[in-house]
Amino acid sequence: MKKAIVLGCGLVGRAIAEDLAADAALNVTVADVSEANLARTRADLRLQRMQADLSSAEGVARAIAPFDLVVGALPSALGLMALRVVIESRKPYADISFMAEDATSLSGLARERGVTAVVDCGVAPGLANILIGQAAARLARVTDAVYYVGGLPRTRSWPYEYKAPFAPLDVLEEYTRPARFIENGSMVTRPALSEPELMDFEPVGTLEAFNTDGLRSLLTTIPADNMKEKTLRYPGHAALMRVLRETGYFSKDEITLKNGAKVRPIDVTSRLLFPLWELKPGEPEFTLLHVRVSGRDATGAAVRYVHHLFDQNDAATGHSSMARTTGYPCALVARMILEGRISEPGIHPPEVLGRDEALVGDLLRRLATRGVRVESRVEAVA
């Protein structure tokens, strides 16, 4: 029986661990520094729990030593460190840590060690990349690719009309990092939160989309005339965030208070926002992903691929939609690595998986059995 370990037992890590533990062919352990996080896992599953400090390379190396497969669900700040340790330990890896660094910088080391690793394999980045990669493999030329994504509460509560499915500090990072995208074949940069547009999506109605820096590896792996990623919120949220950002509340530069204490405004802002943005257990919420890829096929015909995902929290398991849509793709990719269907050594962004039609079809079918359904259609473009 293969042994797998999930590093991190937060909202997403717990969903991954519980999904893998439902597989009778796997012996699964989940590791976290917090005993409280570990205690939230389902008691009825054959799931081992390991209390471990994973903030250092030594701690990660000790934790993963006896396992055949590693799955990463650690905070982004620990992502690259954990990836390096897993590679040095010669373990296959699936990861959703959303590290700020370029994970492919370790691809040479992974090939040397014979390690297969898939990074960013959540919902977006992740599933969105796979769908774009699939469309790009079908097309002779990609003219336009765009995806819209957001996780939101069903109830809109003043003033922010938002609840964070992950740490508020990571959300604020999305609102400050300049957004990179492709325009007329060249990479361009715009401020985060810029170019807001109102869009209607079933079944939630009107949402606001704005620029964020979510394309990551897609900027260099998929040739396209135009490519963009936008985050979805309820209308008005982006303007409020721009006011806070331009006032300095998101600044990482220390300021000195009258009593001599030094603080970073972004840390104070995050601390104040956490109780307001905290998603309560069982609180109704949803995740929406909409992907459109247009181009010309081998015959020169103009074609558009459209994919739409709408998912809600699962009261039966206690998993939020963001945990489900992020965690289940990662758990399935991890299984496919163990099955030998993803085996080439190196660091692979998820869009690479889109080239394998059978793999994508199987992934979408397995997601559907978990209630995460992607509606897809192909449109002829005049």
The 8 nearest C-alpha neighbors of each residue, nearest first, counted from 0:
[[1, 25, 24, 2, 26, 23, 67, 3],
 [2, 0, 25, 26, 67, 3, 24, 66],
 [1, 3, 26, 66, 67, 27, 25, 0],
 [4, 2, 68, 27, 66, 69, 67, 26],
 [3, 5, 28, 69, 29, 27, 70, 6],
 [4, 6, 29, 70, 71, 69, 16, 7],
 [7, 5, 71, 30, 72, 70, 73, 29],
 [8, 6, 31, 72, 73, 12, 30, 9],
 [9, 7, 12, 13, 31, 36, 37, 30],
 [8, 10, 12, 11, 13, 7, 36, 72],
 [9, 11, 13, 12, 322, 8, 14, 318],
 [12, 10, 322, 14, 326, 13, 9, 15],
 [13, 11, 8, 9, 15, 72, 7, 14],
 [12, 14, 8, 16, 11, 15, 10, 9],
 [15, 13, 11, 17, 12, 16, 326, 18],
 [16, 14, 326, 12, 18, 330, 13, 17],
 [17, 15, 13, 19, 18, 14, 20, 12],
 [18, 16, 20, 14, 19, 15, 13, 21],
 [17, 19, 15, 21, 16, 20, 14, 330],
 [18, 20, 16, 21, 17, 22, 15, 330],
 [21, 19, 17, 22, 18, 27, 46, 16],
 [20, 22, 19, 18, 23, 17, 44, 45],
 [23, 21, 20, 24, 19, 25, 18, 26],
 [22, 24, 25, 21, 20, 26, 45, 19],
 [23, 25, 22, 0, 1, 26, 21, 20],
 [26, 24, 1, 23, 22, 0, 27, 2],
 [25, 27, 2, 1, 3, 0, 20, 28],
 [28, 26, 3, 20, 46, 4, 2, 25],
 [29, 27, 47, 4, 48, 46, 5, 3],
 [28, 30, 5, 48, 4, 49, 16, 6],
 [31, 29, 49, 6, 7, 50, 48, 51],
 [32, 30, 7, 50, 33, 51, 8, 6],
 [31, 33, 51, 52, 50, 34, 53, 30],
 [34, 32, 35, 36, 31, 37, 50, 51],
 [33, 35, 37, 36, 38, 50, 32, 31],
 [34, 36, 38, 33, 37, 39, 32, 31],
 [37, 35, 33, 34, 39, 38, 8, 9],
 [36, 38, 34, 39, 35, 40, 8, 48],
 [37, 39, 35, 36, 40, 34, 41, 42],
 [40, 38, 37, 36, 41, 35, 13, 42],
 [41, 39, 38, 37, 42, 13, 17, 36],
 [42, 40, 43, 44, 39, 17, 38, 46],
 [41, 43, 44, 40, 46, 45, 38, 39],
 [44, 42, 41, 45, 46, 40, 21, 17],
 [45, 43, 46, 42, 41, 20, 21, 17],
 [44, 46, 20, 47, 43, 21, 27, 26],
 [47, 45, 44, 27, 20, 28, 48, 17],
 [46, 48, 28, 27, 29, 49, 45, 26],
 [49, 47, 29, 28, 30, 37, 46, 50],
 [50, 48, 30, 51, 29, 31, 47, 28],
 [49, 51, 32, 31, 30, 34, 48, 33],
 [52, 50, 32, 31, 53, 49, 30, 58],
 [51, 53, 32, 54, 58, 31, 50, 55],
 [54, 52, 58, 59, 55, 51, 32, 31],
 [53, 55, 52, 77, 58, 56, 59, 57],
 [56, 54, 58, 57, 53, 59, 52, 80],
 [55, 57, 59, 58, 60, 84, 80, 81],
 [56, 58, 60, 55, 59, 61, 53, 84],
 [57, 59, 53, 55, 61, 56, 60, 52],
 [58, 60, 62, 53, 56, 61, 57, 63],
 [61, 59, 57, 58, 63, 62, 64, 56],
 [62, 60, 58, 59, 64, 63, 57, 65],
 [61, 63, 59, 60, 64, 58, 51, 30],
 [62, 64, 60, 66, 61, 65, 59, 4],
 [63, 65, 61, 66, 62, 60, 88, 59],
 [66, 64, 63, 67, 62, 2, 61, 3],
 [65, 67, 2, 3, 63, 68, 64, 4],
 [66, 68, 2, 3, 1, 90, 65, 69],
 [69, 67, 3, 91, 66, 90, 92, 4],
 [70, 68, 92, 4, 3, 5, 91, 71],
 [69, 71, 5, 93, 92, 94, 6, 4],
 [72, 70, 94, 6, 73, 5, 95, 93],
 [73, 71, 7, 12, 96, 95, 6, 94],
 [72, 74, 7, 96, 71, 6, 77, 78],
 [75, 73, 76, 77, 96, 78, 72, 97],
 [74, 76, 98, 96, 78, 97, 77, 73],
 [75, 77, 74, 78, 98, 79, 99, 73],
 [78, 76, 75, 80, 74, 79, 81, 73],
 [79, 77, 75, 98, 81, 96, 80, 76],
 [78, 80, 82, 81, 77, 83, 98, 102],
 [81, 79, 83, 82, 77, 78, 84, 56],
 [80, 82, 84, 78, 79, 83, 85, 77],
 [83, 81, 79, 85, 80, 84, 78, 86],
 [82, 84, 86, 80, 81, 85, 87, 79],
 [85, 83, 87, 81, 86, 82, 88, 56],
 [84, 86, 88, 82, 83, 87, 90, 81],
 [87, 85, 89, 83, 88, 84, 109, 90],
 [86, 88, 84, 89, 85, 83, 112, 90],
 [87, 89, 85, 86, 90, 84, 60, 64],
 [90, 88, 86, 87, 114, 112, 85, 91],
 [89, 91, 85, 88, 68, 86, 114, 92],
 [92, 90, 115, 68, 114, 116, 69, 89],
 [91, 93, 116, 69, 70, 68, 90, 117],
 [92, 94, 70, 117, 333, 116, 118, 71],
 [93, 95, 71, 118, 70, 96, 119, 120],
 [94, 96, 119, 72, 120, 97, 121, 71],
 [95, 97, 75, 72, 73, 78, 98, 74],
 [98, 96, 75, 95, 119, 99, 78, 74],
 [99, 97, 75, 78, 100, 96, 76, 79],
 [98, 100, 97, 101, 75, 76, 78, 79],
 [101, 99, 98, 102, 79, 78, 104, 97],
 [102, 100, 103, 104, 99, 98, 216, 105],
 [101, 103, 104, 100, 105, 79, 346, 118],
 [102, 104, 106, 105, 346, 101, 347, 348],
 [103, 105, 102, 106, 101, 107, 346, 108],
 [106, 104, 103, 108, 107, 102, 109, 346],
 [105, 107, 346, 345, 103, 109, 108, 104],
 [108, 106, 110, 109, 105, 111, 345, 104],
 [107, 109, 111, 105, 106, 110, 112, 86],
 [108, 110, 345, 114, 106, 112, 107, 111],
 [111, 109, 345, 344, 113, 107, 112, 108],
 [110, 112, 108, 109, 113, 107, 114, 344],
 [111, 113, 109, 110, 114, 89, 108, 86],
 [114, 112, 110, 344, 111, 109, 115, 89],
 [115, 113, 344, 109, 112, 91, 89, 110],
 [114, 116, 344, 91, 345, 342, 343, 92],
 [115, 117, 92, 346, 91, 93, 347, 345],
 [118, 116, 347, 93, 348, 346, 94, 92],
 [117, 119, 94, 120, 348, 93, 95, 347],
 [118, 120, 95, 125, 124, 121, 97, 94],
 [121, 119, 125, 329, 118, 95, 349, 94],
 [122, 120, 325, 125, 329, 328, 95, 119],
 [121, 123, 126, 125, 325, 324, 124, 127],
 [124, 122, 125, 127, 121, 126, 128, 148],
 [123, 125, 119, 122, 121, 127, 128, 126],
 [124, 126, 120, 121, 122, 123, 128, 119],
 [125, 127, 122, 129, 128, 123, 121, 130],
 [128, 126, 130, 123, 125, 129, 124, 122],
 [129, 127, 350, 131, 125, 126, 130, 349],
 [128, 130, 350, 353, 132, 126, 131, 349],
 [129, 131, 133, 127, 132, 128, 353, 126],
 [132, 130, 128, 134, 133, 129, 135, 127],
 [133, 131, 350, 353, 129, 135, 130, 134],
 [132, 134, 353, 130, 136, 354, 131, 135],
 [135, 133, 137, 131, 136, 132, 138, 130],
 [134, 136, 132, 138, 137, 133, 131, 141],
 [137, 135, 133, 134, 138, 354, 132, 353],
 [138, 136, 134, 135, 133, 139, 296, 354],
 [139, 137, 296, 135, 140, 136, 295, 134],
 [138, 140, 296, 297, 295, 137, 141, 294],
 [139, 141, 138, 295, 294, 142, 296, 223],
 [142, 140, 294, 223, 143, 293, 135, 138],
 [141, 143, 294, 224, 223, 293, 225, 140],
 [144, 142, 225, 293, 292, 226, 141, 224],
 [145, 143, 292, 226, 291, 293, 225, 227],
 [146, 144, 227, 291, 226, 228, 290, 292],
 [145, 147, 290, 228, 289, 291, 229, 148],
 [148, 146, 229, 289, 288, 230, 228, 231],
 [149, 147, 288, 230, 231, 287, 289, 229],
 [150, 148, 231, 287, 230, 286, 151, 232],
 [149, 151, 286, 285, 287, 321, 164, 148],
 [150, 152, 285, 284, 161, 162, 149, 153],
 [153, 151, 284, 154, 162, 283, 161, 285],
 [152, 154, 284, 283, 151, 155, 285, 282],
 [155, 153, 152, 156, 283, 160, 284, 151],
 [154, 156, 160, 153, 157, 152, 161, 233],
 [157, 155, 160, 154, 158, 159, 161, 152],
 [158, 156, 159, 160, 155, 161, 154, 275],
 [157, 159, 160, 156, 236, 161, 239, 155],
 [158, 160, 161, 157, 236, 156, 239, 155],
 [161, 159, 155, 156, 157, 158, 233, 236],
 [160, 162, 159, 151, 152, 276, 163, 155],
 [163, 161, 276, 278, 277, 152, 151, 164],
 [162, 164, 165, 276, 277, 167, 278, 161],
 [163, 165, 321, 162, 278, 150, 166, 277],
 [166, 164, 163, 167, 169, 170, 10, 277],
 [165, 167, 168, 169, 163, 170, 164, 273],
 [168, 166, 170, 169, 269, 273, 163, 171],
 [169, 167, 171, 166, 170, 269, 172, 266],
 [170, 168, 172, 167, 171, 166, 173, 165],
 [171, 169, 167, 173, 172, 168, 166, 174],
 [170, 172, 174, 168, 173, 169, 167, 175],
 [171, 173, 169, 175, 170, 174, 176, 168],
 [174, 172, 170, 171, 175, 176, 211, 169],
 [173, 175, 171, 172, 191, 176, 192, 170],
 [174, 176, 172, 173, 191, 177, 171, 249],
 [175, 177, 173, 172, 191, 174, 178, 212],
 [178, 176, 190, 191, 189, 212, 175, 188],
 [177, 179, 212, 211, 189, 191, 188, 190],
 [180, 178, 188, 212, 187, 177, 189, 186],
 [181, 179, 227, 186, 187, 226, 188, 182],
 [182, 180, 186, 226, 225, 185, 184, 187],
 [181, 183, 225, 184, 185, 186, 224, 187],
 [184, 182, 224, 225, 185, 181, 223, 186],
 [183, 185, 224, 182, 181, 225, 223, 186],
 [186, 184, 181, 182, 183, 187, 224, 225],
 [185, 187, 181, 180, 182, 179, 184, 188],
 [188, 186, 180, 179, 181, 185, 182, 189],
 [187, 189, 179, 178, 177, 180, 190, 186],
 [188, 190, 178, 177, 191, 179, 187, 193],
 [191, 189, 177, 193, 178, 192, 188, 176],
 [190, 192, 211, 177, 178, 174, 210, 193],
 [193, 191, 209, 210, 237, 174, 190, 211],
 [194, 192, 210, 191, 190, 209, 195, 189],
 [193, 195, 209, 210, 196, 192, 208, 189],
 [196, 194, 209, 208, 193, 207, 197, 192],
 [195, 197, 208, 207, 198, 194, 209, 206],
 [198, 196, 207, 206, 208, 205, 195, 199],
 [199, 197, 206, 205, 207, 196, 200, 208],
 [198, 200, 205, 204, 206, 201, 197, 203],
 [201, 199, 204, 203, 202, 205, 198, 206],
 [202, 200, 203, 204, 199, 309, 205, 307],
 [201, 203, 204, 200, 309, 199, 205, 287],
 [204, 202, 201, 200, 205, 199, 206, 153],
 [203, 205, 199, 200, 201, 202, 206, 198],
 [206, 204, 199, 198, 200, 197, 203, 207],
 [207, 205, 233, 198, 234, 197, 232, 199],
 [206, 208, 197, 234, 232, 231, 196, 233],
 [207, 209, 231, 196, 230, 195, 229, 197],
 [210, 208, 195, 229, 192, 230, 194, 193],
 [209, 211, 229, 192, 191, 193, 178, 194],
 [212, 210, 178, 191, 229, 213, 173, 230],
 [211, 213, 178, 179, 214, 177, 176, 173],
 [212, 214, 215, 211, 228, 124, 178, 123],
 [213, 215, 217, 212, 218, 228, 216, 180],
 [214, 216, 217, 213, 218, 212, 124, 219],
 [217, 215, 218, 219, 220, 214, 348, 101],
 [218, 216, 220, 214, 219, 215, 221, 128],
 [219, 217, 216, 215, 214, 220, 221, 180],
 [218, 220, 217, 216, 221, 222, 215, 214],
 [219, 221, 217, 218, 216, 222, 350, 351],
 [220, 222, 217, 219, 223, 218, 135, 132],
 [223, 221, 220, 141, 224, 219, 140, 218],
 [224, 222, 141, 225, 142, 221, 184, 226],
 [223, 225, 184, 142, 183, 143, 182, 141],
 [224, 226, 182, 143, 181, 223, 183, 142],
 [227, 225, 144, 181, 145, 143, 180, 223],
 [226, 228, 145, 180, 144, 181, 229, 146],
 [227, 229, 146, 145, 213, 147, 214, 210],
 [230, 228, 210, 147, 209, 208, 211, 146],
 [229, 231, 148, 208, 209, 149, 147, 211],
 [232, 230, 149, 208, 148, 207, 206, 147],
 [233, 231, 207, 206, 234, 236, 149, 208],
 [232, 234, 206, 207, 236, 235, 160, 231],
 [235, 233, 207, 206, 236, 232, 197, 237],
 [234, 236, 238, 237, 233, 239, 207, 232],
 [235, 237, 239, 238, 234, 159, 233, 240],
 [236, 238, 240, 239, 235, 192, 241, 234],
 [239, 237, 241, 240, 235, 236, 242, 192],
 [238, 240, 242, 236, 237, 241, 243, 235],
 [239, 241, 237, 243, 242, 238, 244, 236],
 [240, 242, 244, 238, 239, 243, 245, 237],
 [243, 241, 239, 245, 240, 244, 246, 238],
 [244, 242, 240, 246, 248, 241, 245, 247],
 [243, 245, 241, 249, 247, 246, 242, 248],
 [244, 246, 247, 242, 243, 241, 248, 249],
 [247, 245, 243, 244, 248, 242, 249, 241],
 [248, 246, 250, 244, 245, 249, 243, 264],
 [247, 249, 264, 243, 244, 250, 265, 246],
 [250, 248, 265, 244, 247, 264, 251, 268],
 [251, 249, 247, 265, 252, 264, 248, 263],
 [250, 252, 263, 265, 253, 264, 249, 266],
 [253, 251, 250, 263, 254, 264, 262, 265],
 [254, 252, 263, 262, 261, 251, 255, 264],
 [253, 255, 261, 262, 263, 256, 252, 264],
 [256, 254, 261, 260, 259, 262, 257, 253],
 [255, 257, 259, 260, 258, 261, 254, 262],
 [258, 256, 259, 255, 260, 261, 254, 262],
 [257, 259, 256, 260, 255, 261, 262, 254],
 [260, 258, 256, 257, 255, 261, 254, 262],
 [259, 261, 256, 258, 255, 262, 257, 254],
 [260, 262, 255, 254, 253, 256, 259, 263],
 [263, 261, 253, 254, 264, 260, 255, 266],
 [262, 264, 253, 251, 266, 265, 252, 254],
 [263, 265, 248, 267, 266, 250, 249, 268],
 [266, 264, 249, 268, 250, 267, 263, 248],
 [267, 265, 269, 264, 263, 268, 270, 262],
 [266, 268, 270, 264, 269, 265, 271, 263],
 [269, 267, 265, 271, 270, 266, 272, 264],
 [268, 270, 272, 266, 267, 271, 168, 167],
 [271, 269, 267, 268, 273, 272, 266, 274],
 [272, 270, 268, 269, 273, 267, 274, 275],
 [271, 273, 269, 275, 270, 274, 276, 268],
 [272, 274, 276, 275, 270, 277, 271, 269],
 [275, 273, 277, 276, 272, 271, 270, 278],
 [276, 274, 272, 273, 277, 162, 271, 159],
 [277, 275, 162, 273, 163, 274, 272, 278],
 [278, 276, 274, 273, 275, 162, 163, 279],
 [277, 279, 162, 276, 163, 164, 282, 280],
 [278, 280, 282, 277, 281, 283, 162, 276],
 [281, 279, 282, 278, 317, 319, 318, 283],
 [280, 282, 283, 279, 314, 317, 312, 319],
 [281, 283, 279, 280, 284, 278, 152, 312],
 [284, 282, 153, 152, 281, 312, 285, 311],
 [285, 283, 152, 153, 151, 311, 312, 282],
 [284, 286, 311, 310, 320, 151, 150, 152],
 [285, 287, 150, 310, 320, 149, 309, 321],
 [286, 288, 309, 149, 148, 308, 150, 285],
 [289, 287, 148, 308, 147, 307, 290, 309],
 [288, 290, 307, 147, 146, 306, 308, 148],
 [291, 289, 146, 306, 305, 145, 307, 147],
 [292, 290, 305, 145, 304, 144, 146, 306],
 [293, 291, 144, 304, 303, 143, 145, 131],
 [294, 292, 303, 143, 142, 302, 141, 144],
 [293, 295, 141, 142, 140, 302, 301, 138],
 [296, 294, 301, 299, 300, 140, 138, 139],
 [295, 297, 138, 139, 299, 298, 300, 301],
 [296, 298, 139, 299, 138, 295, 300, 137],
 [299, 297, 296, 300, 295, 139, 301, 138],
 [298, 300, 295, 296, 297, 301, 139, 294],
 [301, 299, 295, 298, 296, 302, 297, 379],
 [300, 302, 295, 380, 294, 379, 299, 296],
 [303, 301, 379, 380, 294, 293, 378, 295],
 [302, 304, 293, 378, 292, 377, 379, 305],
 [305, 303, 377, 292, 291, 376, 293, 378],
 [304, 306, 291, 376, 375, 290, 377, 303],
 [307, 305, 375, 290, 374, 289, 373, 291],
 [308, 306, 289, 374, 373, 288, 290, 375],
 [309, 307, 373, 288, 287, 372, 374, 289],
 [308, 310, 287, 286, 288, 307, 311, 285],
 [309, 311, 286, 285, 320, 371, 308, 287],
 [312, 310, 285, 320, 284, 313, 286, 319],
 [311, 313, 319, 320, 318, 284, 314, 283],
 [312, 314, 318, 315, 317, 316, 319, 311],
 [313, 315, 317, 316, 281, 312, 318, 319],
 [314, 316, 313, 317, 318, 312, 281, 319],
 [317, 315, 318, 314, 313, 41, 312, 14],
 [316, 318, 314, 313, 315, 281, 319, 280],
 [319, 317, 316, 313, 312, 322, 323, 320],
 [318, 320, 312, 322, 321, 323, 313, 317],
 [319, 321, 312, 311, 323, 322, 285, 310],
 [320, 322, 324, 319, 323, 325, 286, 164],
 [323, 321, 11, 319, 325, 326, 320, 324],
 [324, 322, 320, 326, 321, 325, 327, 319],
 [323, 325, 321, 122, 322, 326, 327, 320],
 [326, 324, 121, 122, 322, 323, 321, 327],
 [325, 327, 15, 323, 329, 11, 322, 328],
 [326, 328, 330, 329, 323, 324, 325, 331],
 [329, 327, 331, 330, 326, 121, 332, 325],
 [328, 330, 332, 120, 326, 327, 331, 121],
 [331, 329, 327, 333, 15, 328, 332, 326],
 [330, 332, 334, 328, 333, 329, 327, 335],
 [331, 333, 335, 329, 334, 330, 328, 336],
 [332, 334, 330, 336, 331, 335, 93, 329],
 [335, 333, 331, 337, 336, 332, 338, 330],
 [336, 334, 338, 332, 340, 337, 333, 341],
 [335, 337, 341, 333, 339, 334, 338, 340],
 [336, 338, 334, 339, 335, 333, 68, 340],
 [339, 337, 335, 336, 340, 334, 341, 333],
 [340, 338, 336, 337, 341, 342, 335, 334],
 [339, 341, 335, 338, 336, 342, 337, 358],
 [342, 340, 336, 339, 335, 343, 115, 338],
 [341, 343, 339, 115, 340, 336, 344, 114],
 [342, 344, 115, 341, 345, 114, 113, 110],
 [345, 343, 115, 110, 114, 113, 109, 342],
 [344, 346, 106, 110, 109, 115, 114, 347],
 [347, 345, 106, 116, 103, 117, 115, 109],
 [346, 348, 117, 116, 345, 349, 118, 351],
 [347, 349, 118, 350, 117, 351, 119, 216],
 [350, 348, 351, 129, 352, 125, 128, 120],
 [349, 351, 129, 132, 128, 353, 352, 348],
 [352, 350, 349, 353, 354, 348, 132, 347],
 [353, 351, 350, 354, 349, 355, 129, 359],
 [352, 354, 133, 132, 129, 350, 351, 355],
 [353, 355, 133, 352, 136, 351, 356, 132],
 [354, 356, 358, 353, 357, 352, 359, 133],
 [357, 355, 359, 358, 354, 360, 353, 133],
 [358, 356, 360, 359, 355, 361, 362, 354],
 [357, 359, 361, 355, 360, 356, 362, 352],
 [360, 358, 362, 356, 361, 357, 353, 363],
 [359, 361, 357, 363, 358, 362, 356, 364],
 [360, 362, 364, 358, 359, 363, 365, 357],
 [361, 363, 359, 365, 360, 364, 358, 366],
 [362, 364, 366, 360, 365, 361, 367, 359],
 [365, 363, 367, 361, 366, 362, 360, 368],
 [364, 366, 368, 362, 367, 363, 361, 369],
 [367, 365, 363, 371, 369, 364, 368, 362],
 [366, 368, 372, 370, 371, 364, 369, 365],
 [367, 369, 365, 366, 370, 364, 371, 372],
 [370, 368, 366, 367, 371, 365, 327, 372],
 [369, 371, 367, 368, 372, 366, 310, 365],
 [372, 370, 367, 366, 369, 310, 324, 373],
 [373, 371, 367, 370, 308, 374, 366, 363],
 [372, 374, 308, 307, 375, 306, 371, 363],
 [373, 375, 307, 306, 308, 372, 376, 305],
 [376, 374, 306, 305, 373, 307, 377, 304],
 [375, 377, 305, 304, 378, 306, 374, 303],
 [376, 378, 304, 303, 305, 379, 302, 375],
 [379, 377, 303, 302, 380, 304, 376, 305],
 [378, 380, 302, 301, 303, 381, 377, 300],
 [381, 379, 301, 302, 378, 303, 300, 293],
 [380, 379, 301, 302, 300, 378, 303, 295]]
